[in-house]
Amino acid sequence: MESSAQYPSLAGKRVIVSGGGSGIGEGIVEGFVRQGASVAFLDIDDAASGALVERLSDAPNAPHFVHCDITDAAGYAATIGAIVERLGGCDILVNNAANDDRHKVEEVTPAYWDERMAVNLKHLFFAAQAVVPAMQAAGGGSIVNLGSISWHLGLEDLAIYQTAKAAIEGLTRSLARELGRDNIRVNAIIPGNVQTPRQMKWYTPEGEAQIVAGQCLSGRIQPVDIAAMALFLASDDARFCTAHNYWVDAGWR
């Protein structure tokens, strides 16, 4: 958006974003790059991620892409450590990566449960754990976790996804308490239904109309709208914002 806010405190900040190659993550990566931050992002989609890097190659600090499987906790933590070393530290972590595949209760196996938790919850904790020493050394930092409105609405065919997303809100408050004395702030963004290519595959035009009808505001939320909240929460303007959820859902109920 041409009238988007600029945060001087974000210029030069070292930022790590998971799942940054497309959708909401792409919007977040671009948002921080346009603020003059040094951004590294992780994803498994090489094509989309490469296209994003190319599109932002004219920025003063073009983003750095790292292919990584977030479900390998030890490997993911090691990769985060290598990125921190490359950036010379980490000031901001955005835990965005997730997958909202639909599933029926009767179809869930223990293996599927574990894999879904690895994709949607486990990696947030271990990424935070990996960046904490760098944030402590820098005198503080900001961790932004991406939750979901889905469990608040109790949507169908998303039991495991919604369980993980509910847990993220508890993790956010817990980490905020644990890390607050190190001046590390931890917040969660709760997006509504964001119009991304992935979400479009789940909804017919009639389904989209139902979403808008359930919102207080007309129109469809875009990745840039979620990015705007992430930028604010990561900036010094939000220096006393921690342990809370920030909704960007157009009032969807």
N, C-alpha and C positions, 0 to 999 in steps of 0.2 A: 504494500500500500504506500502511495506516494507521501502520505501524511504521517507515516509511522514515526513513533518516538525514537529519538537517538539518546543513548545512554553513554556519556563520556566514560563512566566507570568500567564499561565493558571493553573498551579499546585495549588491545594487547592481552586480554585475559586468555588463559589457556583452558580450552573447553574440550570435553570428551562427550560424544553423543552415541548411544547405542541404537541400532536400527535406523541409521541416518540416511539410508540410500533412497528412500521413497516415502510417500505419504506424509504423515505428521512429522516424522523424523527429518525428511527432506526440508520441510518448511523451517524446522528448528535450526538445522545446519545453516541454511541460507540466512536466516535471521541473525545468527551470531557472526557469520562471515561479513555481512553488511554492516555490522557494528564495529568491525575492525579487530575482531578477536582471532586468535590462532586456534583453529578447530581441527580436531581429528574425529573421525566417525567410523563406526564398525557396522558391518552388515555382511550378509551371505550372498546378496544379489550383486554380482560383479558388474553386470551390464548397466543396471540402473545407477549404481554408485559411480561407475566410470563416467556416465553421462552427466551426473551432477557435478563431479569434479571439473569436467570440461566446461560446463555451463558457467561455473563460477571461477574459471581460470583467470579472468580479468581483474579479480579482486586483489587488493594489496596483499592480503594473506589468503591464498587459495586453500581450500580444505584438503586434508590428508585422509585418504581412505585406507582402511585395513580390513581385509577379509578375516572374519572370525566367527566360529561357532560358539555362541554364548551358552550352549547347554553343557559344554565341557568346562566345569567350574574352575579346575586347576589351570587349564590352558587359557581360559578367559582372563583369570587374574594375572597370569604371566604376561598376556598380551597387553592388558591395561598398564602393567608395570613398564613395559617397553615403550608404550605411548607416552607415559608420564616422563620417562627419560628423554624421549625425542623432543617433547614440548618444553622440557626444562622445568616441569612441575605440572600441577593441575589446580585450577581455581574453581572450575565449574564442572560438575558431572550431571548429565541428563540421562536418566535411565528410562529410555523410551521403548526399547525393543519388546515386542509382544506378538502373539498370534491368536486370533479369535476364531479359529476353526470351530464349526458347529459340531455338536455331538449329542447323542441320545444317552440317557442314564444307563439303559440296559446294554449299551455297546462299550462302555468304559471298562478297560482292563487295568490291572495294577501298573503295567508297563506304560500304558497310555497316560495314566494319571501322573506318573513320575516325569514323563517327557513333557507334559503340558505345564507342570509346575516348574520344570527347568527353564522352559521358554518364557513363562509369564511371571515368575516370582523369584526363584533362587538367584538368578544372575544379578538382581538389583543389590542384594546384600553383599555379594562378593566383589562387585565393582566398587561399591562404597568402601568396603574394607580395604581395597587395593589403593584407593586415592587418599585415604585419610592421612597417612604420614606426610604426603606432599602438601596437603591443605594445612596441616598443623605447622609445617615448616614455613609456610607462606603467611601464617597468622590468621588463617580463616579460609572459608570457601562456601560454596552453595551447591547443594545436591537437590535436584528436581526429579521427582518420580512421577511417571505417568500412570494414573489410575484409570478408572472408567465409570461412566454413569450406569453401565449395564446392570451391576448387582443392586444398585439402588432402585432400579425399575423392576428387577426380577424377570429378565427376558428369557425366552425359551431357548433350549438347545445350547446353553452356555454355562452349565453348572460348574465345570472345573475352571473355566476362564474367570467366571464371576467370583469363585472362591479365592483365586489368586489375586484378583484385583481388589477384593475386600481386604485381603491380608496386607496389601501394599499400604493401605491407609494406617494400619497398625504399625507396620515397619517404619513408616515415615515419622510417626509420633515417638516411637522408641529411639530411633537414631537421633532425632532432634534433641531428646533429653540426654542421650549418651554423649553427644558431640558438641553440645551447645557451649560448654565452657572453653572449648577450643575455637570459638567463634565460627563454627561450621553450622550453617543453617540448612535445614532439611524440610522441604515442602512437597506437596503433591498437587498436580493438576488433574482435575476430573473433567475430561472432555465429554461433550455430548456426542451426537452422531456427526462425524466429520466427513465431508464429501471428498473421499479419496478414491482412486481407481479400485482399491481392494474392497472398500465398502460398497461401491456401486455394483459389485458382483452379487451382493446379498439382497439387494433391494430392487423391486420393480418401480416404475414411476408411481404406481398406486401406493407402494410401501413408503416411498419418499414423501408423498403427499401426507400420509398418516403421521410421519415424523414431524413434519412442519406443523401439522394441525395440533400436535401435542406440545409444541413449543409456545412460549409466550411471544417470541419474536418470529417474524416471517424470515424466509431465506434459509440458506444452508451454510453451516459452519465450514470454514476452510482451514487448511493447515496453518496459514499465516495467522489465524486468530489464536490458535494454541501457542504458536511461536511467540506471539506478542506477550502472552502471560509468562512464558518461560524466560523471556528477556527481562521482564520486570523483576521476577523473583530472583534472578541471578545478579541483578544490578545492586549497587549500593543504595538505590532508592528504597529497596525492600530490606534494609539492614536490620530491622526489628521484626521481620516476618519469618516465623519458623513454626514447625510442628502443626501446620494446618493444611486444609484442602482448599483449593481455589478452583471454582467451577467456571467452565466455559461451555455452557450447554444450551444457550438461548432460552433458558427457563423450561427445559423439556421435563414434563411430568406425566 
